[in-house]
Amino acid sequence: MRLLMLLLIAPIAGCMQAETPEQRTARLLTYEQECQGYGFKSGQQQMAECVFALDQRFENEQAQRRIAMAQALQSSGATMQQSMSQPVQNTTCQMIRSTMYCNTY
């Protein structure tokens, strides 16, 4: 069961890797360019506020994604546990002449 959960979670975890400093710098530079498009100039308080607002929006979106992922994993884990708690049934079948006889126990 734990191995199965690990196999299911591992590919998903790769999607949620931490951002490198280089990636963060590139993202903030993109925000600065976007804010310049709004007419703000480097060094202005409004530029800092604009970049900060865009960064906060990104962080909030990331937090929402993490929450949604955690809820989905929790739900799938509960479903798996529920299905694992049901008794396993075995069926054996035997062909006698032209008739198939099966027993489930």
C-alpha positions as a printed NumPy array, in Angstrom:
array([[  0.   ,   0.   ,   0.   ],
       [  2.739,   2.479,   0.946],
       [  4.739,   1.583,  -2.149],
       [  1.672,   2.146,  -4.305],
       [  1.083,   5.569,  -2.732],
       [  4.744,   6.462,  -3.261],
       [  4.545,   5.441,  -6.912],
       [  1.459,   7.597,  -7.366],
       [  2.832,  10.629,  -5.529],
       [  6.378,  10.66 ,  -6.935],
       [  5.463,  11.974, -10.41 ],
       [  3.223,  14.625,  -8.874],
       [  5.902,  15.761,  -6.429],
       [  8.153,  16.554,  -9.375],
       [  5.651,  19.196, -10.457],
       [  6.016,  20.996,  -7.14 ],
       [  9.772,  21.496,  -6.978],
       [ 11.145,  24.513,  -5.178],
       [ 12.016,  27.493,  -7.314],
       [ 15.73 ,  28.118,  -7.801],
       [ 17.191,  31.588,  -7.113],
       [ 17.804,  31.979, -10.848],
       [ 14.17 ,  31.176, -11.645],
       [ 12.959,  33.66 ,  -9.029],
       [ 15.236,  36.386, -10.414],
       [ 13.954,  35.736, -13.939],
       [ 10.356,  35.843, -12.718],
       [ 10.909,  39.153, -10.882],
       [ 12.573,  40.643, -13.974],
       [  9.509,  39.64 , -15.976],
       [  7.324,  41.403, -13.418],
       [  9.514,  44.501, -13.631],
       [  9.13 ,  44.533, -17.424],
       [  5.373,  44.133, -17.052],
       [  5.258,  47.027, -14.585],
       [  7.355,  49.168, -16.95 ],
       [  4.664,  48.457, -19.54 ],
       [  2.195,  50.043, -17.1  ],
       [  4.363,  53.173, -17.088],
       [  6.308,  52.701, -13.844],
       [ 10.021,  53.461, -13.815],
       [ 12.807,  51.632, -12.001],
       [ 13.531,  53.085,  -8.595],
       [ 10.004,  54.421,  -8.085],
       [  7.894,  53.322,  -5.128],
       [  5.067,  52.483,  -7.519],
       [  7.4  ,  50.1  ,  -9.408],
       [  8.249,  48.278,  -6.171],
       [  4.562,  48.064,  -5.273],
       [  3.666,  46.767,  -8.736],
       [  6.368,  44.059,  -8.663],
       [  5.371,  43.128,  -5.113],
       [  1.69 ,  42.823,  -6.096],
       [  2.526,  40.567,  -9.053],
       [  4.8  ,  38.441,  -6.852],
       [  2.087,  38.141,  -4.186],
       [ -0.412,  37.065,  -6.843],
       [  2.026,  34.354,  -7.987],
       [  2.623,  33.157,  -4.403],
       [ -1.137,  33.033,  -3.728],
       [ -1.724,  31.025,  -6.921],
       [  1.046,  28.601,  -5.915],
       [ -0.471,  28.206,  -2.452],
       [ -3.873,  27.458,  -3.991],
       [ -2.289,  24.823,  -6.247],
       [ -0.586,  23.182,  -3.264],
       [ -3.874,  23.128,  -1.34 ],
       [ -5.724,  21.616,  -4.315],
       [ -2.988,  18.992,  -4.755],
       [ -3.078,  18.082,  -1.064],
       [ -6.857,  17.739,  -1.158],
       [ -6.712,  15.57 ,  -4.269],
       [ -4.054,  13.332,  -2.718],
       [ -6.018,  13.077,   0.514],
       [ -9.163,  12.133,  -1.378],
       [ -7.415,   9.511,  -3.513],
       [ -5.711,   8.092,  -0.422],
       [ -9.043,   7.754,   1.36 ],
       [-10.537,   6.054,  -1.689],
       [ -7.619,   3.636,  -1.863],
       [ -7.872,   2.836,   1.834],
       [-11.597,   2.21 ,   1.495],
       [-11.113,  -0.153,  -1.436],
       [ -8.287,  -1.983,   0.371],
       [-10.462,  -2.574,   3.437],
       [-13.033,  -4.565,   1.483],
       [-12.528,  -8.331,   1.62 ],
       [-10.828,  -9.925,  -1.349],
       [-12.943, -12.412,  -3.236],
       [-11.489, -15.277,  -5.202],
       [-13.193, -16.951,  -8.103],
       [-12.234, -20.326,  -9.508],
       [-13.726, -21.712, -12.654],
       [-13.725, -25.232, -14.008],
       [-14.882, -26.491, -17.364],
       [-16.772, -29.785, -17.211],
       [-17.741, -31.024, -20.649],
       [-19.252, -27.943, -22.318],
       [-20.307, -26.148, -19.127],
       [-18.261, -23.64 , -17.125],
       [-18.712, -23.828, -13.338],
       [-17.414, -20.979, -11.195],
       [-17.268, -20.522,  -7.434],
       [-16.629, -17.258,  -5.642],
       [-15.514, -17.369,  -2.028]])
